Amino acid sequence: MRATAAVLAGCTLSMHAGTANAAPFALEWSAPEGCPARERVVAASLARLKERESSAVPELYVRGDIVFEDGAIIGEFRVRDAAGVDLGERRVRFDESRCEDIVESAALVLAMMIAVARPHVPPSQPAVVPVPVPEPKPESAPLPHPERTPPRAATARAATRVPMTLGASAVASAGFLPNAGFGGALRWTATLGRGVVLGVEGSFEAAQPVEVLGARATFRSVDVGALAGVRILRSEWIELVPMLEARGGIVIVSTSGFRSAYDTTRFASIVGAGVLARIPLGPMLRLDVLPDVRVPLNADAFMVRERGELFHVHRPAPVEGRVAVGIAVEFP
């Protein structure tokens, strides 16, 4: 009995030592420029598994491919054993906006796949002598195959997250006001599935006074608009979104120096198109540049009557050019 116990103890210790020293996996990694390197993903995966890198022969071989599809970051992972038998594959859509930030999400997926596909007891648990288990009763429902368990934490988060931005911009325009207009704008956007971007913007502009008959007319405009577009380019350093705009607002005209007061407020409706460029400045900070072209739908002329005569002051140009440059913060 003592000899048998010694043999069993030696076998158990040998099995445990073999498990602790075995290399958990070897990773073959393919990713575009700007994505994390293989070494970072391996280190993060080992940290998730609570293991250290080993020089022993790997027990699992993992293939990871990162690609961009419709502006989204997609990961395709496949696991096979030392004999070349496929043990499972996963396709994951990451919710990170930059590829360099997917290290932890990729490590989570790899750790889950390796933990399921691993053919032996994890190093953190001592090996035990197998004990016969009775056959399940016929009426018992079969347990789900572990290889088919999806990485829910990674996919659910990607499916529900809607990136949004809130930013402030400086604005300059020409054509709508009598001379160059300057002001500011506040813009909110949300990026939906397949790169669809919706937004709302409010802006204010003012122009230098216009001299007429020794008197002055000052023009100001305030508007609110809806924006919609589809992202056509997304890389690690720039994102381009062509936008369509529909705006409504008021033009406020005040005069001084005339015999009569000609202060008035007029409604303005405008449609336009432009391209929103987003340049990452940090994990959440963006530089937003939106040049656009606008067409006023109602271009009323402003005139004053002095000494029985009408004098032309200003009529908006058929097409207005405008550019907005500012900072935006992205948040989930």
Secondary structure, 3 states (H helix, E strand, C coil): CHHHHHHHHHHHHHHHHHHHHCECCEEEEECCCCCCCHHHHHHHHHHHHCCCCCCCCECEEEEEEEEEECCEEEEEEEEEECCCCEEEEEEEEECCCCHHHCHHHHHHHHHHHHHHHCCCCCCCCCCCCCCCCCCCCCCCCCCCCHHHCCCHHHHHHHHHCCCEEEEEEEEEEECCCCCCEEEEEEEEEEECHHHEEEEEEEEEEEECCEEECCEEEEEEEEEEEEEEEECCEECCCCEEEEEEEEEEEEEEEEEECCCCCCCEEEEEEEEEEEEEEEEECCCCEEEEEEEEEEEECCCCCEEEEECCEEEEEECCCCCEEEEEEEEEEEEC
